[in-house]
Amino acid sequence: MKDLHMADVLEMLAYHKDLPQDIAEESFSRLMDGTMTPAQAGSFLMGLKTKGETTLELASAAKAALAQARLVPNLTRPRIDTCGTGGDAKSSFNCSTAVAFLLAGMGYDVVKHGNRSVSSKSGSADVLEGMGLPLTIEPEAVAGELDRCHFAFLFAPGYHPAFKNIVPIRREIGCRTLFNLLGPLLNPARPTHQLLGVPAPDFMVRMASVLARTNIERAAVVHGAGGYDELTTFGENKIVYVRDGWIQENVLDAADYGLGRHTPEAVAVSGKEEALDVLRQLIAGGGPAAMQDMIILNAGMALYLLEDEMSLAQGIDAAREALCAGVAEKVLNAG
């Protein structure tokens, strides 16, 4: 749409009009390739935020970002990501990273897309770096890493060079924009399965609807009791399942599956050093019971997504057995 004028797009947003697909796709393409001016880009993002981003607009943003990304080639096996959006501001331990290690230790391919800390005391990249694992893996090397240890960490800045056009604008805006939701939708390894956490229930159906437009086989978008972007053991969790283009809403209480009822304080960490120390304990089969149960719950859900013939209860049982056996350490010990 070479004749698209940004003034017209901004006018539509000012009047709270949703963008048609062709206009949304062209607008996000211009945003990603840097042809929007900073003033236009800031107005565009704030216009979308004020109006409320639709599923179509979010999907168009993801499509434009992936078109500029360094995609991972030569992946043929099922693979899962355990990435949340962040933004729950809970300072909890690195549950999704522990889950990723556990699944990889069980022999499932995990392509974890992540970044440094946003709302937690220590992000996935921070703890992986602290454990001595490389943050920089070239796209062509990912398949080999999965063959070697079933785990590959895809450090987001290395796979999305176009975001250099966005970062300064987001920093100047200083508040939530659509980009706070995009991260889990932009995995350059294009996972076949996904456990995706969001910090507010309002985002659940939108995120699930975007996933349903992709080639994802099975996914669960979750919002944990207590306002977490992961399943928790604090009460009733909300879930939107995605399967073959369809979505279905549900609820889940960990107590119904024999897991303890814990408190948010029991899964919090004070900083990077504690986050790293407790993660080492957990992947070795130890650590606090509250954190163990949270890992088991999330890993059980991931197994339920990955295995068509496995019930959620069976997934939770399998995750409990594997965690206690310390199989998550295989990722660190792979030669």
C-alpha positions as CSV (number, residue, x, y, z in Angstrom):
1,M,0.0,0.0,0.0
2,K,2.4,2.6,-1.2
3,D,-0.3,5.3,-1.1
4,L,-0.9,4.8,2.6
5,H,-0.5,8.0,4.6
6,M,0.3,7.8,8.3
7,A,-1.8,10.8,9.0
8,D,-4.9,8.8,7.8
9,V,-3.9,5.9,10.1
10,L,-3.4,8.1,13.1
11,E,-6.8,9.8,12.4
12,M,-8.5,6.4,12.4
13,L,-6.9,5.6,15.7
14,A,-7.8,9.0,17.2
15,Y,-11.5,8.1,16.5
16,H,-11.0,4.7,18.0
17,K,-11.5,2.9,14.7
18,D,-9.9,-0.6,14.4
19,L,-7.4,-0.9,11.5
20,P,-8.3,-3.2,8.6
21,Q,-5.8,-6.0,8.0
22,D,-4.1,-4.4,4.9
23,I,-3.6,-1.1,6.7
24,A,-2.5,-2.7,9.9
25,E,0.1,-4.9,8.1
26,E,1.5,-2.0,6.2
27,S,1.7,0.2,9.2
28,F,3.5,-2.4,11.3
29,S,5.9,-3.1,8.4
30,R,6.8,0.6,8.3
31,L,7.2,0.6,12.1
32,M,9.6,-2.3,12.0
33,D,11.7,-1.2,9.1
34,G,12.2,2.3,10.5
35,T,10.4,4.3,7.8
36,M,8.0,5.8,10.3
37,T,9.3,8.9,12.0
38,P,9.7,8.7,15.8
39,A,6.8,11.1,16.2
40,Q,4.6,8.9,14.0
41,A,5.7,5.7,15.7
42,G,5.0,7.1,19.2
43,S,1.6,8.4,18.1
44,F,0.8,5.1,16.4
45,L,1.6,3.0,19.5
46,M,-0.2,5.2,21.8
47,G,-3.2,5.4,19.5
48,L,-3.5,1.6,19.5
49,K,-3.1,1.5,23.3
50,T,-5.8,4.1,23.9
51,K,-8.2,2.5,21.4
52,G,-7.3,-1.1,22.6
53,E,-5.4,-3.4,20.3
54,T,-7.5,-6.0,18.5
55,T,-6.5,-9.6,17.8
56,L,-6.0,-8.7,14.1
57,E,-3.7,-5.8,15.0
58,L,-1.7,-7.9,17.3
59,A,-1.4,-10.6,14.7
60,S,-0.3,-8.0,12.1
61,A,2.4,-6.8,14.4
62,A,3.7,-10.3,15.0
63,K,3.7,-11.0,11.3
64,A,5.6,-7.8,10.5
65,A,8.2,-8.5,13.3
66,L,8.7,-12.1,12.1
67,A,9.2,-10.9,8.6
68,Q,12.2,-9.0,9.8
69,A,13.5,-11.7,12.2
70,R,16.4,-14.1,11.8
71,L,14.3,-17.3,11.7
72,V,15.7,-20.7,12.8
73,P,16.0,-23.2,9.9
74,N,15.9,-27.0,9.7
75,L,13.7,-27.9,12.7
76,T,11.4,-30.9,12.0
77,R,10.6,-32.3,15.4
78,P,7.8,-31.0,17.8
79,R,9.2,-28.2,20.0
80,I,7.8,-26.2,22.8
81,D,8.4,-22.7,24.3
82,T,7.6,-21.8,27.9
83,C,7.8,-18.1,27.6
84,G,5.5,-15.6,29.4
85,T,4.9,-11.9,28.6
86,G,6.4,-10.8,31.9
87,G,4.9,-7.7,33.4
88,D,3.4,-9.3,36.5
89,A,5.8,-7.5,38.8
90,K,5.9,-10.4,41.3
91,S,9.7,-10.9,41.7
92,S,9.1,-14.7,41.5
93,F,11.7,-17.3,40.9
94,N,12.5,-18.4,37.3
95,C,9.7,-20.9,37.0
96,S,9.5,-21.0,33.2
97,T,13.3,-21.6,32.9
98,A,13.1,-24.4,35.4
99,V,10.2,-25.9,33.4
100,A,12.2,-25.6,30.2
101,F,15.2,-27.5,31.8
102,L,12.9,-30.2,33.1
103,L,11.2,-30.8,29.8
104,A,14.5,-30.9,28.0
105,G,15.9,-33.3,30.6
106,M,12.9,-35.5,29.8
107,G,13.8,-35.5,26.1
108,Y,11.5,-32.9,24.7
109,D,12.9,-30.2,22.4
110,V,12.6,-26.8,24.1
111,V,13.2,-23.6,22.2
112,K,13.0,-20.9,24.9
113,H,12.7,-17.4,23.6
114,G,13.6,-14.9,26.3
115,N,15.3,-11.7,27.4
116,R,16.8,-10.1,30.5
117,S,14.7,-9.2,33.5
118,V,11.6,-7.1,33.0
119,S,9.3,-7.6,36.0
120,S,11.2,-10.4,37.8
121,K,14.3,-10.0,40.0
122,S,16.2,-12.0,37.3
123,G,15.1,-12.8,33.8
124,S,15.7,-16.1,31.9
125,A,18.8,-14.6,30.2
126,D,20.2,-13.5,33.5
127,V,20.1,-16.9,35.1
128,L,21.3,-18.8,32.1
129,E,24.2,-16.5,31.8
130,G,24.9,-17.0,35.5
131,M,25.0,-20.8,34.9
132,G,27.5,-20.4,32.1
133,L,25.2,-21.2,29.2
134,P,25.7,-19.2,26.0
135,L,23.2,-16.5,25.2
136,T,24.4,-16.1,21.6
137,I,23.4,-19.0,19.3
138,E,23.3,-18.5,15.6
139,P,20.0,-19.6,13.9
140,E,21.8,-22.3,12.0
141,A,23.2,-23.8,15.2
142,V,19.9,-24.3,17.0
143,A,19.1,-27.7,15.5
144,G,22.4,-29.0,16.6
145,E,21.8,-27.8,20.2
146,L,18.5,-29.5,20.3
147,D,20.1,-32.7,19.1
148,R,22.8,-32.3,21.8
149,C,20.7,-31.5,24.9
150,H,17.1,-30.8,23.7
151,F,17.4,-27.1,24.8
152,A,18.2,-23.9,23.0
153,F,17.9,-20.4,24.4
154,L,17.0,-17.8,21.7
155,F,18.1,-14.4,23.2
156,A,15.5,-12.1,21.7
157,P,17.8,-9.1,20.8
158,G,20.0,-11.4,18.7
159,Y,17.0,-12.6,16.6
160,H,15.1,-9.4,16.1
161,P,17.4,-6.7,14.7
162,A,14.5,-4.6,13.6
163,F,13.7,-3.9,17.2
164,K,16.6,-1.4,17.3
165,N,14.1,0.9,15.6
166,I,11.6,0.4,18.4
167,V,13.6,0.3,21.6
168,P,14.3,4.1,21.8
169,I,10.6,4.9,21.1
170,R,9.3,2.5,23.8
171,R,11.8,3.9,26.2
172,E,10.7,7.4,25.6
173,I,7.0,6.5,25.8
174,G,7.6,4.8,29.2
175,C,4.4,2.9,29.5
176,R,2.9,-0.4,28.3
177,T,2.4,-0.7,24.6
178,L,1.5,-3.6,22.3
179,F,5.1,-4.6,22.4
180,N,4.7,-5.8,26.0
181,L,2.6,-8.6,24.7
182,L,4.5,-9.5,21.5
183,G,7.5,-11.3,22.9
184,P,6.0,-14.8,23.3
185,L,4.5,-14.5,19.8
186,L,7.8,-13.9,18.1
187,N,9.8,-17.1,18.8
188,P,12.1,-17.4,15.7
189,A,12.1,-21.2,16.0
190,R,8.3,-21.2,15.4
191,P,7.3,-23.7,18.2
192,T,4.7,-26.3,17.5
193,H,3.5,-26.2,21.1
194,Q,3.5,-23.3,23.6
195,L,2.8,-22.6,27.3
196,L,2.3,-18.8,27.3
197,G,1.6,-16.8,30.5
198,V,0.0,-13.3,30.6
199,P,-0.2,-11.0,33.6
200,A,-3.8,-10.0,33.2
201,P,-6.9,-12.0,32.1
202,D,-7.9,-9.3,29.7
203,F,-5.1,-10.4,27.4
204,M,-5.9,-14.1,27.4
205,V,-8.4,-14.5,24.5
206,R,-6.5,-12.0,22.3
207,M,-3.2,-13.9,22.7
208,A,-4.9,-17.3,22.2
209,S,-6.7,-16.0,19.1
210,V,-3.4,-14.8,17.6
211,L,-1.8,-18.2,18.3
212,A,-4.9,-19.9,16.7
213,R,-4.0,-18.0,13.4
214,T,-0.6,-19.6,13.3
215,N,0.5,-23.2,12.7
216,I,0.7,-23.9,16.4
217,E,-0.6,-27.4,17.1
218,R,-1.5,-27.0,20.8
219,A,-1.0,-24.2,23.3
220,A,-2.3,-22.9,26.6
221,V,-2.5,-19.2,27.5
222,V,-2.5,-19.0,31.2
223,H,-3.1,-16.4,34.0
224,G,-2.1,-17.6,37.4
225,A,-4.0,-17.1,40.7
226,G,-2.5,-14.0,42.4
227,G,-1.9,-12.2,39.1
228,Y,1.0,-14.2,37.8
229,D,2.0,-14.9,34.2
230,E,2.4,-18.6,35.1
231,L,0.2,-21.2,36.7
232,T,0.4,-21.0,40.5
233,T,-0.7,-23.0,43.5
234,F,-2.4,-20.1,45.2
235,G,-5.9,-20.6,43.9
236,E,-7.9,-20.8,40.7
237,N,-5.9,-20.3,37.5
238,K,-7.5,-19.2,34.2
239,I,-6.6,-21.0,31.0
240,V,-7.4,-20.6,27.3
241,Y,-6.5,-23.7,25.3
242,V,-5.6,-23.5,21.6
243,R,-5.8,-26.5,19.4
244,D,-5.9,-26.7,15.6
245,G,-7.2,-23.2,15.3
246,W,-9.8,-23.4,18.0
247,I,-9.8,-21.9,21.5
248,Q,-11.5,-23.0,24.7
249,E,-11.5,-21.4,28.1
250,N,-11.1,-23.3,31.3
251,V,-10.0,-23.0,35.0
252,L,-7.5,-25.1,37.0
253,D,-6.8,-25.4,40.7
254,A,-3.5,-27.1,41.6
255,A,-5.1,-28.5,44.8
256,D,-7.3,-30.7,42.7
257,Y,-4.2,-32.5,41.5
258,G,-2.6,-33.2,44.8
259,L,-0.3,-30.1,44.9
260,G,0.0,-28.0,48.0
261,R,-1.7,-24.7,48.6
262,H,1.1,-22.1,48.9
263,T,1.5,-18.4,49.2
264,P,3.1,-15.8,46.8
265,E,5.8,-15.1,49.4
266,A,7.0,-18.7,49.2
267,V,8.0,-18.3,45.5
268,A,9.6,-14.9,45.6
269,V,13.3,-14.2,45.4
270,S,15.2,-11.1,46.5
271,G,17.6,-10.7,43.6
272,K,19.8,-12.3,40.9
273,E,22.0,-14.2,43.3
274,E,19.1,-15.9,45.1
275,A,17.3,-16.5,41.8
276,L,20.4,-18.4,40.5
277,D,21.0,-20.3,43.7
278,V,17.4,-21.5,44.1
279,L,17.3,-22.5,40.4
280,R,20.4,-24.7,40.8
281,Q,18.7,-26.4,43.8
282,L,15.4,-26.9,41.9
283,I,16.9,-28.5,38.8
284,A,18.9,-30.8,41.0
285,G,15.7,-32.1,42.5
286,G,15.7,-30.0,45.7
287,G,14.7,-26.5,46.7
288,P,11.6,-25.1,48.4
289,A,8.4,-27.2,48.2
290,A,6.3,-24.2,47.0
291,M,8.6,-23.7,44.0
292,Q,8.8,-27.4,43.3
293,D,5.0,-27.6,43.1
294,M,4.8,-24.6,40.8
295,I,7.3,-26.2,38.4
296,I,5.4,-29.5,38.5
297,L,2.1,-27.7,37.7
298,N,3.5,-25.8,34.8
299,A,5.6,-28.7,33.4
300,G,2.6,-31.0,33.8
301,M,0.6,-28.6,31.7
302,A,3.4,-28.6,29.1
303,L,3.4,-32.4,28.9
304,Y,-0.4,-32.4,28.5
305,L,0.1,-30.2,25.5
306,L,2.9,-32.2,24.0
307,E,1.4,-35.7,24.5
308,D,-2.0,-36.3,22.9
309,E,-2.7,-39.4,24.9
310,M,-1.6,-37.9,28.3
311,S,-4.1,-36.4,30.7
312,L,-3.2,-33.4,32.8
313,A,-3.1,-35.5,35.9
314,Q,-0.7,-37.9,34.2
315,G,1.4,-35.0,33.1
316,I,1.6,-33.6,36.6
317,D,2.6,-37.0,37.9
318,A,5.3,-37.4,35.3
319,A,6.6,-33.9,36.0
320,R,6.8,-34.6,39.7
321,E,8.7,-37.9,39.2
322,A,11.2,-36.2,36.8
323,L,11.8,-33.2,38.9
324,C,12.5,-35.3,42.0
325,A,14.9,-37.4,40.0
326,G,16.9,-34.3,39.0
327,V,16.7,-34.9,35.3
328,A,16.6,-31.2,34.6
329,E,20.4,-31.1,35.3
330,K,21.0,-33.0,32.0
331,V,20.9,-29.7,30.2
332,L,23.9,-28.4,32.2
333,N,25.8,-31.7,32.0
334,A,25.4,-32.3,28.3
335,G,28.8,-32.6,26.7
